[in-house]
Amino acid sequence: MSYQSWLKDVTHINDIDPWHTTLRGHHKDWGKMYDERCEKLSGNRREPLHIDPQFSQFFNSRLHDSQLYNFTRTKNSVVVSINEYAAQVLAWDTQDALDLPSLSTPFLIDLVFHDVQYTTSVRPDFNGTLRYDNIATALPNDSEFHMTFIRDWFFQSHSRLQWVARIRADHKPSKKLDSNIYVLIDCATATAIDRRLPALKKIYGPNIVRLWNDYLNRIDFTENIPNYPHFVGGFYDYFERRLPAHGLTWEDLRVLR
């Protein structure tokens, strides 16, 4: 008997999103359900993933607030390209200091799904019923239209992985449909290709490598600021401290003008 993914039979948002609630905000139990959902989500992020550990940093909602950039399907694989948030913030925070031109460079992480047996994208209506919506044709076509990566998670069944991602789109095709679109992929395994550093080097030159590695390894982080340095000016502040540590100045990053 040939394999058929259970994702093919899902019809309601509760079938794929464990953290979704159909309760309205004014419902007396909404706050309780919200707290329980957040606790469950935090627990899920601490669980080991059924993928190679070297790729775990890119899954399980760790690309939250990044932008969906592209979605491509080949015969046996799917590639979901994400314009990663931290690298984008780095460019924004240092743009004035380095007198950089307006930047359109994406800082991509490719999520690659292998031996894909099934994939689709759907939106819930206001009753939670899932409706097909082709995400490949819903991709942004201008800078004012964003598709924000909210979270993603895995299921496992029949020794295969089922990956679900929730993405919030600025635009939606119908007033009857939700702004969230869900990508569903059934695959044998998932990997990732980190393309951020080559893109950063094109802007800042080779000296960015040491600073970027400092950031990735959380060297000299300000502990009393949540999510440091992901706030306005945060990377400028961080580089102000790390440049001298490497014997560098801002001039050593002033490559693209």
Sine and cosine of phi, psi and omega as CSV:
sin_phi,cos_phi,sin_psi,cos_psi,sin_omega,cos_omega
0.00,0.00,0.78,-0.62,-0.04,-1.00
-0.95,0.31,0.46,-0.89,-0.04,-1.00
-0.97,0.26,0.67,-0.74,0.12,-0.99
-0.72,-0.70,0.84,-0.55,-0.05,-1.00
-0.92,0.39,0.63,-0.77,0.08,-1.00
-0.92,0.39,-0.32,0.95,0.05,-1.00
-0.88,0.47,-0.44,0.90,-0.04,-1.00
-0.92,0.39,-0.36,0.93,-0.10,-1.00
-0.97,-0.24,0.01,1.00,-0.04,-1.00
-0.95,0.32,0.62,-0.79,-0.05,-1.00
-0.77,-0.64,-0.22,0.97,-0.09,-1.00
-0.72,-0.69,0.50,-0.87,-0.06,-1.00
-0.86,0.51,-0.53,0.85,0.00,-1.00
-0.93,0.37,-0.26,0.97,0.04,-1.00
-0.96,0.27,-0.37,0.93,-0.12,-0.99
-0.82,-0.58,-0.33,0.94,-0.08,-1.00
-0.89,-0.45,0.99,-0.13,-0.04,-1.00
-0.92,0.40,-0.28,0.96,-0.07,-1.00
-0.97,-0.26,0.13,0.99,0.03,-1.00
-0.99,0.13,0.55,-0.84,0.13,-0.99
-0.75,-0.66,0.69,-0.73,0.03,-1.00
-1.00,-0.02,0.01,1.00,0.03,-1.00
-0.95,0.30,0.64,-0.77,0.07,-1.00
-0.97,0.23,0.37,-0.93,-0.07,-1.00
-0.86,0.51,-0.46,0.89,-0.04,-1.00
-1.00,0.03,-0.03,1.00,-0.01,-1.00
-0.92,0.40,0.61,-0.79,-0.10,-1.00
-0.89,0.45,-0.43,0.90,-0.03,-1.00
-0.99,-0.17,0.12,0.99,-0.08,-1.00
-0.89,0.45,-0.71,0.70,-0.02,-1.00
-0.87,0.49,-0.66,0.75,0.02,-1.00
-0.90,0.44,-0.69,0.72,0.00,-1.00
-0.92,0.40,-0.62,0.79,0.01,-1.00
-0.88,0.47,-0.71,0.70,0.01,-1.00
-0.89,0.46,-0.67,0.74,0.01,-1.00
-0.90,0.43,-0.61,0.79,0.00,-1.00
-0.92,0.40,-0.69,0.73,0.02,-1.00
-0.90,0.44,-0.64,0.77,0.02,-1.00
-0.90,0.43,-0.65,0.76,0.02,-1.00
-0.92,0.40,-0.65,0.76,0.01,-1.00
-0.90,0.44,-0.68,0.74,0.03,-1.00
-0.89,0.46,-0.65,0.76,0.04,-1.00
-0.90,0.43,-0.63,0.78,0.02,-1.00
-0.89,0.46,-0.63,0.78,-0.03,-1.00
-0.93,0.37,-0.37,0.93,0.02,-1.00
-1.00,0.06,-0.21,0.98,-0.04,-1.00
-0.97,0.22,0.59,-0.81,0.04,-1.00
-0.91,0.41,0.60,-0.80,0.01,-1.00
-1.00,-0.01,0.43,-0.90,0.01,-1.00
-1.00,0.02,0.73,0.68,0.05,-1.00
-0.67,-0.74,0.17,-0.99,0.03,-1.00
-0.85,0.53,0.77,-0.63,-0.06,-1.00
-0.81,0.58,-0.47,0.88,-0.02,-1.00
-0.91,0.42,-0.30,0.96,-0.02,-1.00
-0.97,-0.25,-0.06,1.00,-0.11,-0.99
-0.90,0.44,-0.43,0.90,-0.02,-1.00
-0.92,0.40,-0.21,0.98,-0.06,-1.00
-0.96,-0.27,-0.05,1.00,-0.05,-1.00
-0.86,-0.52,0.01,-1.00,0.04,-1.00
0.88,0.47,0.75,0.66,0.12,-0.99
0.95,0.31,0.26,0.96,-0.01,-1.00
-0.98,0.20,-0.13,0.99,0.08,-1.00
-0.96,-0.27,0.42,0.91,0.01,-1.00
-0.80,0.60,0.68,-0.74,0.02,-1.00
0.97,0.24,-0.01,1.00,0.13,-0.99
-0.97,0.24,0.14,-0.99,-0.07,-1.00
-0.93,-0.36,0.72,-0.70,0.13,-0.99
-0.92,0.39,0.81,-0.59,-0.08,-1.00
-0.95,-0.31,-0.64,0.77,-0.03,-1.00
-0.35,-0.94,0.38,-0.93,0.02,-1.00
-0.62,-0.79,0.89,-0.45,-0.04,-1.00
-0.78,-0.63,0.62,-0.79,0.00,-1.00
-0.83,-0.56,0.77,-0.64,0.15,-0.99
-0.94,-0.34,-0.20,-0.98,-0.06,-1.00
-0.88,0.48,-0.67,0.74,-0.10,-0.99
-0.83,-0.55,0.04,1.00,-0.07,-1.00
-0.63,-0.78,0.29,-0.96,0.10,-0.99
-0.75,-0.66,0.69,-0.72,0.07,-1.00
-0.87,-0.49,0.85,-0.53,0.07,-1.00
-0.95,-0.31,0.93,-0.37,-0.06,-1.00
-0.99,-0.10,0.78,-0.62,-0.08,-1.00
-0.88,-0.47,0.78,-0.62,0.13,-0.99
-0.99,0.12,0.97,-0.23,-0.26,-0.97
-0.96,0.28,0.65,-0.76,-0.19,-0.98
-0.92,0.39,-0.72,0.69,-0.09,-1.00
-0.88,0.48,-0.72,0.70,0.01,-1.00
-0.90,0.43,-0.57,0.82,0.04,-1.00
-0.91,0.41,-0.68,0.74,0.04,-1.00
-0.90,0.44,-0.63,0.78,0.05,-1.00
-0.82,0.57,-0.73,0.68,-0.01,-1.00
-0.90,0.44,-0.68,0.73,0.02,-1.00
-0.88,0.48,-0.70,0.72,-0.11,-0.99
-0.94,0.33,-0.44,0.90,-0.05,-1.00
-0.96,-0.28,0.02,1.00,-0.10,-0.99
-0.89,0.46,-0.72,0.70,-0.02,-1.00
-0.94,0.34,-0.65,0.76,-0.04,-1.00
-0.87,0.49,-0.55,0.83,-0.06,-1.00
-0.97,-0.25,0.07,1.00,-0.01,-1.00
0.79,0.61,0.73,0.68,-0.02,-1.00
-0.98,0.22,0.53,-0.85,0.11,-0.99
-0.94,0.35,0.17,-0.99,0.06,-1.00
-0.86,0.51,0.83,-0.56,-0.13,-0.99
-0.99,-0.16,0.75,-0.66,0.08,-1.00
-0.88,-0.48,0.12,0.99,-0.03,-1.00
-0.92,0.40,0.80,-0.60,0.10,-0.99
-0.99,0.12,0.51,-0.86,0.04,-1.00
-0.92,-0.38,1.00,-0.02,-0.30,-0.95
-1.00,-0.07,0.60,-0.80,0.28,-0.96
-0.85,-0.53,0.84,-0.55,0.03,-1.00
-1.00,-0.09,0.87,-0.50,0.15,-0.99
-1.00,-0.02,0.88,-0.48,-0.14,-0.99
-0.92,-0.40,0.82,-0.58,-0.04,-1.00
-0.92,-0.39,0.81,-0.59,-0.16,-0.99
-0.96,-0.28,0.51,-0.86,-0.02,-1.00
0.77,0.64,0.84,0.55,-0.04,-1.00
-0.98,0.21,0.82,-0.57,0.03,-1.00
-0.99,-0.15,-0.38,0.93,-0.02,-1.00
-0.35,-0.94,0.66,-0.75,0.13,-0.99
-0.48,-0.88,0.56,-0.83,0.06,-1.00
-0.35,-0.94,0.12,-0.99,0.11,-0.99
-0.66,-0.75,0.66,-0.75,-0.14,-0.99
-0.62,-0.78,0.39,-0.92,0.14,-0.99
-0.83,-0.56,0.60,-0.80,0.11,-0.99
-0.99,0.13,0.56,-0.83,0.21,-0.98
-1.00,0.07,-0.12,-0.99,-0.10,-0.99
-0.96,0.26,-0.10,0.99,0.13,-0.99
-0.99,-0.15,-0.01,1.00,0.00,-1.00
1.00,0.02,-0.02,1.00,0.04,-1.00
-0.96,0.28,0.71,-0.70,-0.08,-1.00
-1.00,0.08,0.74,-0.67,0.00,-1.00
-0.87,-0.50,0.69,-0.72,-0.01,-1.00
-0.89,0.45,0.71,-0.71,0.11,-0.99
-0.55,-0.83,0.88,-0.48,-0.10,-1.00
-0.95,0.31,0.96,-0.29,-0.07,-1.00
-0.92,0.39,-0.45,0.89,0.01,-1.00
-0.89,0.45,-0.52,0.86,0.03,-1.00
-1.00,-0.07,-0.12,0.99,0.00,-1.00
-0.99,-0.12,0.04,1.00,-0.04,-1.00
-0.89,0.46,0.49,-0.87,0.00,-1.00
-0.85,0.52,0.64,-0.77,0.07,-1.00
-0.90,-0.45,0.08,1.00,0.11,-0.99
-0.42,-0.91,0.23,-0.97,-0.13,-0.99
-0.94,0.34,-0.26,0.97,-0.02,-1.00
-1.00,0.03,-0.12,0.99,-0.05,-1.00
-0.94,-0.33,0.90,-0.44,-0.07,-1.00
-0.90,-0.44,0.55,-0.84,0.17,-0.99
-0.83,-0.55,0.98,-0.21,-0.16,-0.99
-1.00,-0.01,0.80,-0.60,0.01,-1.00
-0.97,0.26,0.91,-0.40,-0.07,-1.00
-1.00,-0.02,-0.86,0.51,0.03,-1.00
-0.34,-0.94,0.27,-0.96,0.08,-1.00
-0.56,-0.83,0.36,-0.93,-0.04,-1.00
-0.38,-0.92,0.26,-0.97,0.00,-1.00
-0.90,-0.43,0.54,-0.84,0.34,-0.94
-0.92,-0.39,0.24,-0.97,0.09,-1.00
-0.67,-0.74,0.78,-0.63,-0.01,-1.00
-0.46,-0.89,0.68,-0.74,0.02,-1.00
0.81,0.59,0.65,0.76,0.02,-1.00
0.88,0.47,0.36,0.93,0.06,-1.00
-0.83,-0.56,0.29,-0.96,-0.01,-1.00
-0.97,-0.24,0.63,-0.78,0.15,-0.99
-0.88,-0.48,0.90,-0.43,-0.07,-1.00
-0.96,-0.27,0.73,-0.69,0.03,-1.00
-0.79,-0.61,0.74,-0.68,0.06,-1.00
-0.82,-0.57,0.68,-0.74,0.07,-1.00
-0.97,-0.25,0.82,-0.57,-0.05,-1.00
-0.80,-0.60,0.74,-0.67,0.01,-1.00
-0.99,-0.14,0.84,-0.54,-0.03,-1.00
-0.98,-0.21,0.68,-0.74,0.06,-1.00
-0.89,0.46,-0.61,0.79,-0.03,-1.00
-0.94,-0.35,0.50,-0.87,0.08,-1.00
-0.69,-0.73,0.47,-0.88,-0.14,-0.99
-0.96,0.26,-0.30,0.95,-0.08,-1.00
-0.47,-0.88,0.56,-0.83,0.06,-1.00
-0.92,0.40,-0.29,0.96,-0.03,-1.00
-1.00,0.08,-0.15,0.99,-0.04,-1.00
-0.95,-0.32,0.46,-0.89,0.00,-1.00
-0.95,0.30,0.33,-0.94,0.04,-1.00
-0.98,0.21,-0.23,0.97,0.02,-1.00
-1.00,0.06,0.67,-0.74,0.09,-1.00
-0.84,-0.54,0.67,-0.74,-0.07,-1.00
-0.93,-0.37,0.75,-0.66,0.10,-0.99
-0.98,-0.19,0.77,-0.64,-0.03,-1.00
-0.87,-0.50,0.81,-0.58,-0.01,-1.00
-0.69,-0.72,0.77,-0.63,0.14,-0.99
-0.96,-0.28,0.86,-0.51,-0.12,-0.99
-0.60,-0.80,0.18,-0.98,0.06,-1.00
-0.99,0.14,-0.64,0.77,0.03,-1.00
-0.37,-0.93,0.23,-0.97,-0.01,-1.00
-0.73,-0.68,0.66,-0.75,0.07,-1.00
-0.75,-0.66,-0.04,-1.00,0.00,-1.00
-0.55,-0.84,0.51,-0.86,0.08,-1.00
-0.85,-0.52,0.89,-0.46,-0.03,-1.00
-1.00,-0.02,0.94,-0.35,-0.04,-1.00
-0.94,-0.33,0.28,0.96,-0.06,-1.00
-0.94,0.35,-0.73,0.69,-0.11,-0.99
-0.89,0.46,-0.70,0.72,0.07,-1.00
-0.84,0.54,-0.60,0.80,0.03,-1.00
-0.93,0.37,-0.63,0.77,0.04,-1.00
-0.91,0.41,-0.62,0.78,-0.02,-1.00
-0.91,0.42,-0.52,0.85,0.04,-1.00
-0.91,0.41,-0.46,0.89,-0.03,-1.00
-1.00,-0.04,-0.71,0.70,-0.17,-0.99
-0.95,-0.30,-0.17,0.99,-0.06,-1.00
0.99,0.11,-0.03,-1.00,-0.12,-0.99
-0.92,0.39,-0.35,0.94,-0.03,-1.00
-0.93,0.36,-0.27,0.96,0.02,-1.00
-0.93,0.36,-0.35,0.94,-0.09,-1.00
-0.85,0.52,-0.73,0.68,-0.04,-1.00
-0.92,0.40,-0.63,0.78,0.01,-1.00
-0.93,0.37,-0.66,0.75,0.00,-1.00
-0.92,0.40,-0.64,0.77,0.05,-1.00
-0.91,0.41,-0.58,0.81,0.10,-0.99
-0.86,0.51,-0.72,0.70,0.01,-1.00
-0.88,0.47,-0.73,0.68,-0.04,-1.00
-0.88,0.47,-0.52,0.85,-0.02,-1.00
-0.99,-0.11,0.13,0.99,0.08,-1.00
0.84,0.54,0.64,0.77,0.03,-1.00
-0.98,0.22,0.78,-0.62,0.10,-0.99
0.88,0.47,0.62,0.79,0.05,-1.00
-0.97,0.24,0.51,-0.86,0.10,-0.99
-1.00,0.10,0.96,-0.29,-0.18,-0.98
-0.94,0.33,-0.45,0.89,-0.11,-0.99
-1.00,0.07,0.10,0.99,0.04,-1.00
-0.91,-0.42,0.90,-0.43,-0.02,-1.00
-0.86,0.51,0.64,-0.76,0.09,-1.00
0.87,0.50,0.43,0.90,0.02,-1.00
-0.85,0.52,0.65,-0.76,-0.01,1.00
-0.98,-0.19,0.62,0.79,-0.05,-1.00
-0.99,0.12,0.91,0.42,0.15,-0.99
-0.49,-0.87,0.20,-0.98,-0.11,-0.99
-0.87,0.49,0.82,-0.57,-0.01,-1.00
0.99,0.11,-0.02,1.00,-0.11,-0.99
-0.90,0.44,-0.69,0.72,0.00,-1.00
-0.95,0.31,-0.51,0.86,0.10,-0.99
-0.88,0.48,-0.74,0.68,0.03,-1.00
-0.87,0.49,-0.68,0.74,-0.02,-1.00
-0.91,0.43,-0.70,0.71,0.01,-1.00
-0.92,0.38,-0.53,0.85,0.06,-1.00
-0.84,0.54,-0.56,0.83,0.01,-1.00
-1.00,0.06,-0.60,0.80,-0.12,-0.99
-1.00,0.09,-0.46,0.89,0.02,-1.00
-0.85,0.53,-0.79,0.62,0.02,-1.00
-0.89,0.46,-0.51,0.86,0.01,-1.00
-0.88,0.47,-0.41,0.91,0.01,-1.00
-0.96,-0.30,0.18,0.98,-0.01,-1.00
0.94,0.34,0.48,0.88,-0.05,-1.00
-0.90,-0.43,0.30,-0.95,0.15,-0.99
-0.79,-0.61,0.10,-1.00,0.05,-1.00
-0.86,0.51,-0.52,0.85,0.01,-1.00
-0.88,0.48,-0.46,0.89,0.00,-1.00
-0.97,0.26,-0.14,0.99,0.07,-1.00
-0.95,-0.32,-0.06,1.00,-0.13,-0.99
-1.00,0.10,0.96,0.28,-0.07,-1.00
-0.99,-0.17,-0.80,0.60,-0.03,-1.00
-1.00,-0.03,0.88,-0.47,-0.03,-1.00
-0.82,-0.58,0.00,0.00,0.00,0.00
